[in-house]
């Protein structure tokens, strides 16, 4: 069974490069303080690493 991570959007992508908005959309984050549960894969970890200054991450 794969482990999961909870990702919460803490900072707005407004005023940042469009790339960051696209990464957040790929993670399923649309609104501030929204939390999504994702499978812990290398691809997801890479996306989180790109926007780590805007999100918080918890292991489930």
C-alpha positions as CSV (number, residue, x, y, z in Angstrom):
1,X,0.0,0.0,0.0
2,X,1.4,3.4,-1.0
3,X,1.8,6.1,1.6
4,X,0.1,9.4,1.1
5,X,0.9,13.0,1.8
6,X,-1.4,15.9,2.7
7,X,-0.6,19.2,0.8
8,X,-2.1,22.5,1.9
9,X,-1.8,25.7,-0.1
10,X,-0.6,28.5,2.2
11,X,0.5,31.3,-0.2
12,X,-1.2,32.7,-3.2
13,X,0.2,32.2,-6.7
14,X,-1.0,35.7,-7.7
15,X,1.9,37.9,-8.8
16,X,4.2,34.9,-9.4
17,X,5.2,33.2,-12.7
18,X,2.5,31.2,-14.5
19,X,4.6,28.1,-14.0
20,X,3.8,28.0,-10.3
21,X,0.0,28.3,-11.0
22,X,0.3,25.3,-13.4
23,X,2.2,23.2,-10.8
24,X,-0.4,24.0,-8.1
25,X,-3.2,23.1,-10.6
26,X,-1.5,19.8,-11.3
27,X,-1.4,19.1,-7.6
28,X,-5.2,19.8,-7.4
29,X,-4.9,23.0,-5.4
30,X,-7.2,25.9,-6.3
31,X,-7.9,27.9,-3.1
32,X,-5.9,29.1,-0.1
33,X,-5.9,26.7,2.8
34,X,-7.3,23.9,0.6
35,X,-5.8,20.5,1.5
36,X,-5.5,17.6,-0.9
37,X,-4.3,14.0,-0.2
38,X,-2.0,12.6,-2.8
39,X,0.0,9.4,-3.3
40,X,3.6,9.7,-2.3
41,X,5.4,9.2,-5.6
42,X,8.6,10.7,-6.9
43,X,6.6,12.7,-9.5
44,X,4.4,14.3,-6.8
45,X,7.4,15.0,-4.5
46,X,9.1,16.8,-7.4
47,X,6.1,19.0,-8.0
48,X,5.9,19.7,-4.3
49,X,9.6,20.6,-4.3
50,X,9.0,23.2,-7.0
51,X,6.4,25.1,-4.9
52,X,7.6,24.2,-1.4
53,X,7.7,27.9,-0.5
54,X,3.9,28.1,-1.1
55,X,2.6,24.9,0.5
56,X,2.9,22.8,3.7
57,X,3.3,19.0,3.6
58,X,2.3,16.4,6.1
59,X,2.8,12.6,5.9
60,X,-0.3,10.5,6.5
